[in-house]
Amino acid sequence: MTLAPETTDLKVQLRLADSWYTVCDLHRLEPGRGVAALLPDGRQVALFRDRADRLYGIDNRDPFVGAAVLSRGLTGTHQGRTFVASPLLKQRFDLETGQCLDDESVRVATYGVRAR
């Protein structure tokens, strides 16, 4: 995807507590693919950009196996919900809420994301 010139200098930021943390340039996020980001406290976040240019941030750790792999999962939609499927056991996580679509007792953390 080629971004318009006015969007090439935008930065992706995550909401952490009471401030915004700059992660990367927006053009680094390809629609439909995830990117892992390391936060200052050592946590990993999986960032996603969909084809409608919406941004999502969830915990990168798959709670079923403990591996930091969600950024490498496949994205899709189910009943209007955008999700990522873990590359290991294929559980699907709603990118807006972090809710596992295959086991409602499981959820991953989500983060506010913006481009500025």
N, CA, C and O of each residue as an XYZ file, in Angstrom:
464
protein
N       0.842     -1.180      0.000
C       0.000      0.000      0.000
C       0.881      1.235      0.000
O       1.795      1.347      0.817
N       0.618      2.150     -0.897
C       1.353      3.402     -0.953
C       0.570      4.456     -0.200
O      -0.599      4.708     -0.495
N       1.217      5.065      0.767
C       0.552      6.087      1.562
C       0.668      7.433      0.884
O       1.641      7.708      0.183
N      -0.322      8.260      1.096
C      -0.264      9.626      0.593
C       0.901     10.348      1.255
O       1.231     10.034      2.399
N       1.542     11.312      0.575
C       2.701     12.005      1.144
C       2.460     12.579      2.531
O       3.372     12.589      3.358
N       1.242     13.060      2.803
C       0.981     13.672      4.106
C       0.912     12.651      5.244
O       0.930     13.040      6.412
N       0.833     11.344      4.926
C       0.758     10.334      5.988
C       2.087      9.632      6.227
O       2.198      8.848      7.169
N       3.084      9.887      5.412
C       4.336      9.143      5.549
C       5.141      9.536      6.777
O       6.014      8.776      7.197
N       4.880     10.681      7.360
C       5.641     11.084      8.541
C       4.877     10.832      9.837
O       5.319     11.264     10.902
N       3.745     10.144      9.767
C       2.981      9.840     10.972
C       3.674      8.769     11.806
O       4.299      7.853     11.272
N       3.553      8.901     13.120
C       4.120      7.944     14.069
C       2.999      7.175     14.754
O       1.947      7.735     15.064
N       3.234      5.891     14.984
C       2.294      5.065     15.731
C       2.632      5.198     17.206
O       3.785      5.043     17.610
N       1.603      5.491     18.009
C       1.793      5.660     19.444
C       0.846      4.751     20.206
O      -0.289      4.521     19.789
N       1.337      4.232     21.344
C       0.542      3.393     22.246
C       0.235      4.164     23.516
O       1.063      4.925     24.016
N      -0.960      3.954     24.024
C      -1.341      4.565     25.298
C      -0.802      3.687     26.432
O      -1.189      2.527     26.572
N       0.090      4.255     27.229
C       0.659      3.562     28.391
C       0.394      4.416     29.621
O       0.952      5.506     29.749
N      -0.435      3.944     30.509
C      -0.828      4.674     31.719
C      -1.385      6.040     31.312
O      -2.442      6.111     30.685
N      -0.694      7.114     31.657
C      -1.196      8.468     31.394
C      -0.483      9.182     30.260
O      -0.583     10.403     30.140
N       0.230      8.446     29.433
C       0.956      9.112     28.343
C       0.964      8.235     27.092
O       0.554      7.075     27.124
N       1.438      8.813     25.998
C       1.550      8.110     24.725
C       3.014      7.811     24.454
O       3.875      8.675     24.620
N       3.288      6.590     24.040
C       4.653      6.117     23.753
C       4.779      5.896     22.241
O       4.015      5.125     21.660
N       5.733      6.564     21.612
C       5.940      6.414     20.176
C       6.654      5.104     19.893
O       7.699      4.815     20.476
N       6.077      4.306     18.982
C       6.584      2.968     18.687
C       7.330      2.910     17.360
O       8.454      2.413     17.300
N       6.705      3.418     16.291
C       7.317      3.311     14.959
C       6.618      4.257     13.990
O       5.628      4.901     14.337
N       7.144      4.332     12.780
C       6.492      5.083     11.711
C       5.288      4.291     11.213
O       5.338      3.064     11.127
N       4.219      4.990     10.890
C       3.002      4.333     10.421
C       3.251      3.494      9.174
O       2.666      2.421      9.030
N       4.095      3.956      8.283
C       4.309      3.207      7.034
C       4.980      1.851      7.270
O       5.025      1.025      6.359
N       5.498      1.610      8.469
C       6.081      0.302      8.809
C       5.013     -0.769      9.038
O       5.310     -1.962      8.971
N       3.778     -0.353      9.308
C       2.690     -1.307      9.536
C       1.973     -1.569      8.218
O       1.319     -0.682      7.669
N       2.099     -2.770      7.728
C       1.425     -3.150      6.489
C       0.041     -3.693      6.826
O      -0.093     -4.498      7.747
N      -0.986     -3.271      6.100
C      -2.333     -3.773      6.369
C      -2.386     -5.300      6.323
O      -1.882     -5.934      5.396
N      -3.018     -5.871      7.362
C      -3.183     -7.315      7.426
C      -2.023     -8.071      8.044
O      -2.083     -9.294      8.169
N      -0.969     -7.369      8.434
C       0.194     -8.028      9.044
C       0.503     -7.399     10.392
O       0.264     -6.211     10.606
N       1.030     -8.201     11.287
C       1.368     -7.709     12.609
C       2.849     -7.390     12.744
O       3.687     -7.880     11.987
N       3.145     -6.551     13.735
C       4.516     -6.179     14.075
C       4.630     -6.220     15.590
O       3.739     -5.744     16.293
N       5.710     -6.780     16.094
C       5.951     -6.804     17.537
C       6.755     -5.577     17.941
O       7.664     -5.152     17.227
N       6.408     -5.013     19.094
C       7.131     -3.866     19.641
C       7.478     -4.155     21.094
O       6.656     -4.665     21.855
N       8.691     -3.826     21.458
C       9.158     -3.988     22.833
C       8.948     -2.680     23.582
O       9.416     -1.628     23.145
N       8.246     -2.744     24.707
C       7.974     -1.567     25.507
C       9.096     -1.344     26.518
O       9.859     -2.266     26.803
N       9.205     -0.134     27.063
C      10.292      0.160     28.009
C      10.325     -0.757     29.223
O      11.394     -0.988     29.788
N       9.160     -1.290     29.640
C       9.128     -2.153     30.821
C       9.367     -3.626     30.491
O       9.278     -4.481     31.372
N       9.672     -3.928     29.221
C       9.983     -5.304     28.827
C       8.820     -6.078     28.239
O       9.022     -7.169     27.705
N       7.600     -5.546     28.320
C       6.453     -6.207     27.694
C       6.552     -6.095     26.177
O       7.202     -5.197     25.641
N       5.894     -7.026     25.504
C       5.805     -6.969     24.051
C       4.361     -6.724     23.644
O       3.432     -7.295     24.214
N       4.192     -5.871     22.657
C       2.873     -5.566     22.117
C       2.852     -5.983     20.653
O       3.836     -5.805     19.934
N       1.727     -6.538     20.217
C       1.516     -6.853     18.809
C       0.671     -5.737     18.210
O      -0.444     -5.485     18.666
N       1.198     -5.068     17.191
C       0.501     -3.974     16.528
C      -0.041     -4.445     15.191
O       0.610     -5.205     14.475
N      -1.247     -3.983     14.863
C      -1.877     -4.363     13.605
C      -2.510     -3.137     12.969
O      -2.956     -2.215     13.652
N      -2.538     -3.152     11.649
C      -3.229     -2.137     10.859
C      -4.101     -2.888      9.865
O      -3.613     -3.725      9.105
N      -5.394     -2.586      9.877
C      -6.257     -3.290      8.925
C      -6.359     -2.509      7.619
O      -5.798     -1.421      7.489
N      -7.070     -3.069      6.668
C      -7.158     -2.458      5.344
C      -7.963     -1.158      5.336
O      -7.911     -0.405      4.364
N      -8.698     -0.894      6.401
C      -9.426      0.362      6.547
C      -8.599      1.377      7.341
O      -9.115      2.419      7.746
N      -7.321      1.075      7.562
C      -6.367      1.927      8.292
C      -6.681      2.078      9.774
O      -6.225      3.037     10.396
N      -7.446      1.159     10.357
C      -7.629      1.155     11.808
C      -6.424      0.480     12.444
O      -5.883     -0.485     11.903
N      -6.011      0.990     13.587
C      -4.846      0.469     14.304
C      -5.286     -0.250     15.570
O      -6.244      0.153     16.230
N      -4.567     -1.325     15.900
C      -4.871     -2.132     17.075
C      -3.569     -2.479     17.791
O      -2.521     -2.623     17.162
N      -3.650     -2.611     19.108
C      -2.521     -3.069     19.897
C      -2.997     -4.044     20.956
O      -3.887     -3.729     21.746
N      -2.400     -5.236     20.970
C      -2.728     -6.244     21.986
C      -1.424     -6.819     22.525
O      -0.358     -6.651     21.932
N      -1.532     -7.491     23.648
C      -0.374     -8.190     24.208
C       0.127     -9.206     23.182
O      -0.679     -9.902     22.565
N       1.420     -9.301     22.995
C       1.982    -10.220     22.003
C       2.059    -11.658     22.516
O       2.275    -12.581     21.730
N       1.887    -11.856     23.803
C       2.017    -13.190     24.406
C       0.735    -13.994     24.244
O      -0.339    -13.559     24.659
N       0.858    -15.156     23.642
C      -0.268    -16.091     23.500
C      -0.496    -16.725     24.871
O       0.379    -17.440     25.358
N      -1.648    -16.484     25.510
C      -1.867    -17.008     26.860
C      -2.011    -18.532     26.924
O      -1.917    -19.110     28.007
N      -2.235    -19.180     25.800
C      -2.392    -20.633     25.814
C      -1.051    -21.368     25.841
O      -0.969    -22.475     26.371
N      -0.013    -20.773     25.282
C       1.293    -21.443     25.243
C       2.415    -20.621     25.881
O       3.498    -21.152     26.129
N       2.177    -19.348     26.147
C       3.174    -18.500     26.790
C       4.204    -17.895     25.857
O       5.085    -17.167     26.316
N       4.126    -18.168     24.573
C       5.099    -17.633     23.618
C       4.628    -16.282     23.081
O       3.431    -16.048     22.914
N       5.585    -15.406     22.816
C       5.288    -14.080     22.266
C       5.198    -14.176     20.742
O       6.169    -13.911     20.034
N       4.006    -14.565     20.245
C       3.858    -14.865     18.819
C       2.628    -14.243     18.153
O       2.462    -14.391     16.943
N       1.772    -13.563     18.893
C       0.528    -13.092     18.286
C       0.764    -12.127     17.126
O      -0.061    -12.056     16.215
N       1.863    -11.391     17.140
C       2.157    -10.475     16.033
C       2.368    -11.222     14.721
O       2.282    -10.625     13.648
N       2.642    -12.518     14.797
C       2.860    -13.323     13.594
C       1.620    -14.078     13.146
O       1.675    -14.878     12.212
N       0.503    -13.823     13.811
C      -0.735    -14.516     13.481
C      -1.415    -13.961     12.244
O      -1.047    -12.908     11.724
N      -2.412    -14.693     11.790
C      -3.208    -14.288     10.633
C      -4.392    -13.459     11.104
O      -5.031    -13.797     12.100
N      -4.687    -12.375     10.393
C      -5.823    -11.541     10.747
C      -7.029    -11.893      9.878
O      -6.895    -12.414      8.771
N      -8.198    -11.594     10.412
C      -9.431    -11.842      9.680
C     -10.598    -11.196     10.401
O     -10.409    -10.433     11.348
N     -11.811    -11.506      9.947
C     -13.011    -11.028     10.624
C     -13.977    -12.188     10.797
O     -14.043    -13.097      9.969
N     -14.718    -12.135     11.882
C     -15.744    -13.132     12.169
C     -16.917    -12.404     12.798
O     -16.773    -11.795     13.858
N     -18.069    -12.459     12.160
C     -19.277    -11.793     12.641
C     -19.005    -10.323     12.963
O     -19.460     -9.804     13.982
N     -18.260     -9.665     12.082
C     -17.969     -8.249     12.233
C     -16.857     -7.906     13.199
O     -16.575     -6.729     13.424
N     -16.222     -8.909     13.772
C     -15.136     -8.665     14.737
C     -13.790     -8.955     14.078
O     -13.576    -10.039     13.535
N     -12.890     -7.982     14.131
C     -11.554     -8.157     13.587
C     -10.727     -8.941     14.600
O     -10.734     -8.620     15.788
N     -10.016     -9.965     14.137
C      -9.259    -10.814     15.052
C      -7.897    -11.162     14.477
O      -7.626    -10.970     13.292
N      -7.046    -11.682     15.362
C      -5.800    -12.324     14.955
C      -5.862    -13.751     15.472
O      -6.266    -13.989     16.610
N      -5.462    -14.700     14.635
C      -5.402    -16.110     15.041
C      -3.953    -16.435     15.389
O      -3.041    -16.175     14.604
N      -3.758    -16.995     16.554
C      -2.410    -17.360     16.971
C      -1.789    -18.333     15.968
O      -2.463    -19.250     15.498
N      -0.509    -18.141     15.638
C       0.127    -19.060     14.693
C       0.388    -20.448     15.277
O       0.728    -21.371     14.538
N       0.234    -20.606     16.583
C       0.530    -21.906     17.192
C      -0.703    -22.794     17.296
O      -0.790    -23.806     16.600
N      -1.652    -22.439     18.146
C      -2.827    -23.291     18.353
C      -4.081    -22.742     17.680
O      -5.156    -23.333     17.786
N      -3.945    -21.615     16.990
C      -5.007    -21.026     16.153
C      -6.167    -20.383     16.903
O      -7.185    -20.075     16.283
N      -6.054    -20.168     18.221
C      -7.109    -19.436     18.906
C      -7.162    -18.018     18.344
O      -6.134    -17.434     17.999
N      -8.384    -17.472     18.256
C      -8.591    -16.153     17.684
C      -8.852    -15.134     18.790
O      -9.627    -15.384     19.713
N      -8.189    -13.976     18.678
C      -8.330    -12.906     19.661
C      -8.867    -11.654     18.986
O      -8.308    -11.177     17.999
N      -9.962    -11.126     19.533
C     -10.572     -9.900     19.030
C      -9.558     -8.768     19.206
O      -9.050     -8.563     20.309
N      -9.261     -8.041     18.145
C      -8.245     -6.995     18.213
C      -8.717     -5.744     18.950
O      -7.890     -4.941     19.381
N     -10.013     -5.563     19.102
C     -10.518     -4.405     19.844
C     -10.601     -4.666     21.337
O     -10.281     -3.787     22.139
N     -11.025     -5.861     21.719
C     -11.278     -6.141     23.133
C     -10.254     -7.079     23.770
O     -10.137     -7.114     24.995
N      -9.513     -7.840     22.964
C      -8.588     -8.836     23.482
C      -9.252    -10.156     23.840
O      -8.566    -11.108     24.213
N     -10.572    -10.232     23.733
C     -11.326    -11.439     24.077
C     -10.992    -12.575     23.118
O     -10.967    -12.382     21.903
N     -10.735    -13.763     23.670
C     -10.540    -14.943     22.840
C     -11.901    -15.362     22.306
O     -12.842    -15.553     23.076
N     -12.006    -15.504     20.999
C     -13.278    -15.877     20.383
C     -13.568    -17.364     20.521
O     -14.688    -17.806     20.268
N     -12.565    -18.134     20.921
C     -12.715    -19.582     21.036
C     -12.825    -20.066     22.482
O     -13.155    -21.226     22.726
N     -12.550    -19.184     23.433
C     -12.634    -19.534     24.860
C     -12.890    -18.236     25.618
O     -11.953    -17.494     25.913
N     -14.147    -17.961     25.933
C     -14.491    -16.664     26.506
C     -13.917    -16.421     27.900
O     -14.057    -15.320     28.432
N     -13.282    -17.408     28.494
C     -12.646    -17.195     29.794
C     -11.239    -16.612     29.654
O     -10.588    -16.313     30.655
N     -10.769    -16.451     28.414
C      -9.402    -15.974     28.170
C      -9.445    -14.639     27.425
O     -10.258    -14.428     26.525
N      -8.554    -13.760     27.827
C      -8.459    -12.429     27.224
C      -7.006    -11.965     27.296
O      -6.292    -12.287     28.246
N      -6.576    -11.209     26.292
C      -5.253    -10.567     26.337
C      -5.448     -9.074     26.502
O      -6.501     -8.530     26.170
N      -4.423     -8.418     27.018
C      -4.491     -6.966     27.220
C      -4.546     -6.248     25.876
O      -3.953     -6.690     24.892
N      -5.273     -5.131     25.856
C      -5.319     -4.276     24.675
C      -4.751     -2.917     25.017
O      -4.673     -2.539     26.186
N      -4.357     -2.188     23.996
C      -3.756     -0.870     24.158
C      -4.419      0.125     23.213
O      -4.777     -0.221     22.087
N      -4.579      1.345     23.671
C      -5.010      2.406     22.781
C      -3.881      2.678     21.793
O      -2.712      2.720     22.177
N      -4.226      2.861     20.532
C      -3.228      3.105     19.489
C      -3.711      4.282     18.646
O      -4.900      4.397     18.347
N      -2.779      5.152     18.267
C      -3.096      6.245     17.375
C      -1.911      6.554     16.472
O      -0.781      6.145     16.736
N      -2.196      7.279     15.412
C      -1.147      7.763     14.493
C      -1.171      9.276     14.569
O      -2.212      9.903     14.375
N      -0.021      9.853     14.851
C       0.110     11.321     14.956
C       1.314     11.789     14.181
O       1.597     12.987     14.144
